[in-house]
Amino acid sequence: MKNGWLLFSIILLFASCKNEVKVEEVKLLKTGLWKAELIVKDNKILPFTFQLNDDESIIVFNAEEEINVDEVEIKGDSIVIQMPVYEGILKGKIVSDELIRGEFVKSSLNRKVPFILKYGDHKRFDIINKPASDVTGNWEMVFSAHSKEDRYIAKGIFKQIGEKVSGTIRTTTGDYRYLEGVMEGNRMKLSTFDGAHAFLFEAEVRDNIMYGFFYSGNHWKEPFTADKNENYELPSEESLTFLKEGYDKIEFSFPDSNGNTVSLTDERFKNKIIVVQIMGTWCPNCLDETKYYTQFYNENKDKDVEFVSLAFEYAPTIEKANKAIKRLVDKVKVPYPVLLAQYGTSDKKKANEKMPMLNHVLSYPTSIFIDKKGKVRKIHTGFNGPATGEKYIEFKNEFESFVKQLLEE
């Protein structure tokens, strides 16, 4: 048996008169590769793989992404795995050194998804049939086409080598991050798990057309279709959100996690380029963007550039919302203010009430660029994260070029 985690600590029980020592059974949870299977809507299996280390840490794998998890607690036969930044936790009962059963819990949303964790070098998806299609390339996608309210467009970007498929799906509001899976026969299966979202995509591919379903945990399912289209592109991210007629500035006053009110009229923002980020601590795209903004800020402290984030939290209380903000700031080491703009809901219509000068809050995240005179110069909707490859590089280049332009004015 490999070295592993101590499941049941040696308990010393001192009898009051005899001073005897009783040693309970010691068991080991095997280290190495494990496979997780979340049971989502329609009893579909959403798999991901992870590694259990000797130092009681975990590494979750999604294609090129590796998520390091260092908050793991074992008490008796129970195990709690707290995912980084997000509130999502895996709470399980240890059945044996090779098996754990439990639930993925997001308490603020009252959501629970059952799971099984199995030891061994398992494949993410088990396949029987060889691939009969190759999905490499760009795909023009439509989700929930039957519903005027839920319908949205997207761009699938996939790479297939043998039966293995990886890539991402971009929407007008962000991307679905690192997707990993297989092509079995004419069926494509992709999944990702990051502690905030648990996504599963399944589709049948016929004559360069996909017919499939997207599952988010066990609370959401929607259909999608996709056509192979190498030249397809989404609308410009800078055309979707804008100031209403009569406005050229934005205003706000929101508290930081210490209760101090912050506004754009504060001394730290005067005669500075300001990037205002509309975000939520629960949002993976926002986390990716925050990591990049933190890096840029730290590398450009000598320049007149400031950042401020407005957090729209679904946590039900101020205390829990501020706790989530503090967790993000501590984990990422965010050096600029993160303000609580809203709690109890992340509804975008409610968010727009806090930012009435915008035509709408379409996406978390959204970035507003303000020049040294306080005027809004550009609004960028959504974020193209690292999983989008070239689009992420393009975003960074455009961001840095525009900030440089504003600094030189």
N, C-alpha and C positions, 0 to 999 in steps of 0.2 A: 504494500500500500504506500502511496506517495505521502510525503509530509503534507499536513493540512492544518485547518483551523481547529482549535480546541473547542469542542461543542459544550462539554460539561466540565467546568472548572473543578479542580480538586478542592473540595469543601472541607475545612477543618472544623469539626464540631467538638468543643471542649466540654466534657461532662463536668458538672459543678463539683463532684466529689472525687472522680477517678482521673480526670484530665485525659480521657481517652481520645484518640484520633480516629475518625471514620472517613474513609476515602471512597467517594462515589465513582461510578464507572466513567472512564475516559473514552471518548469517541473522537474520531477525526473526520472532518469534511474534506474530501479530496480536492487537492489543488490541480490546476491545469485548465483545459478547455471545457466549457459547459454550453448547453443549448437551452434557451428559454423559449417557451411556447405560450403566448397569450391567447386566450380564447375570446375572440371578438364577435361581432354581430354575425348571425346565421351560423354560429358555432365554427366559424373559420379559424384557422390557426395562423397567428402572426408570429413568426420566429425571428430570433436574433441570437447571436453567439457572444460569449464573453469569456474572459479568462479570470480565474481565481488565483490570486498570488499568495505566497507564503507570508507576506507582511499584512495580511488581512485587507487587501485592496482588490478592486475589480477593474478590468478594462473591458468596456462594451465596444463591439466592432460593428460599424456600418460602412461597408465598402472601404474607402480610404480613411474614414474617420475613426479615431480612437478616443473614447470618453473615459477619463480616469475618475474612478469613484473611490473616495477614501473615508466615507462615513458609513461604517458597517457596525451594527451592534448585535451581539448574540447573547441571549439570556435563556438558559435551559435549552428547550428544543425550538425556540423561536429565533427568527433572524429578521432584522430590519435593515434594508439597504436604502439609504437616502441619496437620491440622485443629485448631482451638483447643481447649484443655483435654484433649480425649480423645486416646487413643493412635493412633486411626485415621489412616492416611496414604494418599494417592493417589500411587502410584509408576508413572511412565510413561516411554515412549520416544517422543521427538518424531519423527514420521514426516515432517511438513512443517510449514509455518507455520500450517496450518489443521487439523492432525490429530495427535492423541496417542493412543497405545494403552498400556494398562497394567492395574494391579490395585489395588483398594482393599484394604488390608492391616490386619488387627488381629492383631498378632503373638502377644499373650498367649493368644488363643483359637485360634491357628493357622488363621485364616480369610482367604481371598483371594477377591475377587469381580472378575472381569474387567470392564474398561470401555473405552469409546471416548469421546474428547472431540473435538467437532467445532465449528469456528468458524462463526459466523453467527447471525443473529437468528431462530433456530428456535423453533417453538412447543414447549412442554413435551411435549404429546402431539399427534401428527398425527391429524386426523380427516377422514373422508370424508362420513359421514352426519350430518345435522342431529339435534339431540337430540329424542327421542320421549318423554322423561319429565323430570319436574322433581323433584329429591330434596330441595329446600329443606325444612328442618324437623328434627324430632327422630325418631330411629329406635331401637327396642328391638332390641338385637343379642345374638346368642349365637354364640360361637366354639367350634369343636370339640365340637359337641353330642353327637357319637357316642362321645366319650371321657369317662368319669367323672373320670379323672385330669387331663385337659387342659382340660375344659370351663370356660368363664368367660363372664360377662355383661358387656355394655358399652352405652354410649349414644352413638350417632352424632349429631353436630350439624353439619349441612351447609347451605351457601348456594349457590344456583345462579343465575347471571346469563348468559342465553344458553346457550352450551355450556360455559362455565367453571364449575367447582365448587371450593369451598374449604371448610375446616372442620376438625374434629378428631373423635377417638373417645375418649371417656372410659371408663375401666374402674374397678374398685374400688381399684386400686393406682396410678392416675395417668392420664395422657392420652398419645395418640400425636402430640402437638404439631401443628405446622402442616402440614396436608395440602393439596395443590393438584393439580387435574386437570381432567377434562372428562367430559361426558356425550355419548357418540356413539351415536345411535340409542337403544337401551335398555341400553347398556353404560356403567357408570361406571368411570372409572379415576382413581386418586389415588396420589400418591407424595410422599415426603419423604426428604431426606438431610441429616444434621446432623454427620456425622463419627463419630458413635457408632452410629447406626442407619440402615439403608437399608430403607425400608418401601414396599411396593406393595400396593394394594388394587384388585381387579377384581371387578365384580359385574354380574349381569344384573338389571334391575328390571322386574318384572311385577306389575301391580295392587297397587302400594304394598308389595311384598315384594321384598327383595333376596336373591339367591343368589350367593355369591361366594367368593373365596379371598384370604387374606392371606399375602404373601410377605415374609420377613425375610431379606435377603441371599440367598445360595444354599444356606443350611443349614436353612431352615424354611419350611413351607407348611402352612396349616390352613384348613378351610372355615368360612364363617360365613353366617348368615341374619339378616335384619333385617326388622322390621315397622314401618311408619310409625305413630308413637304420640307425639303432641305432649305428652301428660301423663306420659310415662315418666320415672322418676327412679331412680337407683341407691341402694342402701342407704346410710345415714348413715356418713360416714367415721370417726365417733367411736364406732361400735359394733362395729368389726371386730377391733381389737386391744385387749387389756385385761390388767391384772395378774391373776395366778393368786390363788386364794383364800389368804388368810393374808399377803399382801403389801400394803403401802401405799407402799413406796419401791422405788427401784432402786439398784443399786450396780455400779460397774465401776472398773477400773484398767487403762488402756491407754496406750501410749507415743505421744508426738508424733513428728514427723519427725526431731527431734534426739535421740530416745531417752529423753526425760524422761517419767516416768510421771505421768499426770494422773488424778485421781479427784474425785468430787463432794465429798469431805471437804477439798479444798484451800481455802486462805484466800479465793481470788478468788470462790468460789461461796457463801460463808457469808452467810446472811440475804439471799439474792438470789432473784429469780425466774429459773428456769433452763429453757431450751428445749434438749432433747437431740435431735439429729437423727441418725437412722439412715440412712446413705446410702452411695453409692459414687461415685468420681470418674468412672466409666464411664457413669453414668446421667443422661440428659438432663433428666428431671424433677427429679432431685436438683440439677442445675446451676441450673435455673430457680429452685428454692426457695432455693438458697444465695445467688443474686444478690439475691433479695428480703430474706432474713435479713441479709445484709451491709448492704444499704441501711437496713433498720430499725435495726440495731445502731448504725450510724454516726450516725443521726439521733436516737438516744435514749441517747447515752453518759452523760448526766447522770442516768439512771434506774437503779434497781437491777435490771437485767435482764442476764443472761449467756446466751451460747450455747456449745454444744460439739457437735461433729460426730463421729460414730463411723463411720469408713470401713471398709466390707467390700469388699475388693479381690480381683479375680480374677487380678491380676498374680502370676506364679509365685514371685517372690522378695521378700524384705523390701525390698531395694534398689529394685526396680522399683515396688513399691507406694508406698514413700516418695517416689520420684521423681514418681509420678502425683499424689500429694497435694500436693507442693510446686508442681507445675505448676498445679494448681487454685488454690491459695492465691495464687500470684503473678499468675495471669491475672485472677482475680476480685478480688484484694486482700482476701481473707477476713481479718477482724481478730480472730477468735476461734479457739480451738484446734480443729484437725482431727486426730483420733487414729486410729491404725491398729488397728482391732479384729480384723481378719482378713485374711489374704492367701492366695493360691493357689486360692481359690474364692469365688464370691458366693452359693453355695447357701444358701437361707433356713433349711433345717434345721440346717446348721452354724452359721449366725448365731444361731439360737435357743439353741444351747449356750452362747454368750457372754452371752446375756440370758435366763437360765432363769426369771426372775420373770414374763416375758410368756407369754401363752397361745400366741403364735407371732410370728415376724417374717414378716408377710404381704407387706410391700411396702417397696421402696426408692423414695422416702423414707418414713419414719415419724417423726412428731414427738411427743415426750413432754414435757408441761408439768408443771413441779415448782414448788410454792409455796415461800415463804420458810422454812417449817418442814421442808422436804425431802420433803413428801408429793406423790405423783403425783396430779394433779387431772384430767388429760385426756390421751388419746392419739389423735392424728389420723393415720389411715392414708392414705398416698398424698399426691398434691399436684395441685391443679387449676392448671395453668400458664397463661401469657398467651394461649395459643391457644384456651382455653375461654371467653374473653370475660367474660361476666357472672359465671360461676362463679369465675373468678380474682379479680374484684373482691369477690365475696361472701366468698371465703376471706380476703383481706386485711382486710376489715372485721371479720370474726369473730375473726381472730387478734389484731388490735390492741385490740378490745373486751375480749377475755378477758384479755390481758396487763394491760390497764388495771385490770380487776377484781381481779386478783391483787395488783397493786401497792397498791391502795387498802385491802386487807384488813389 
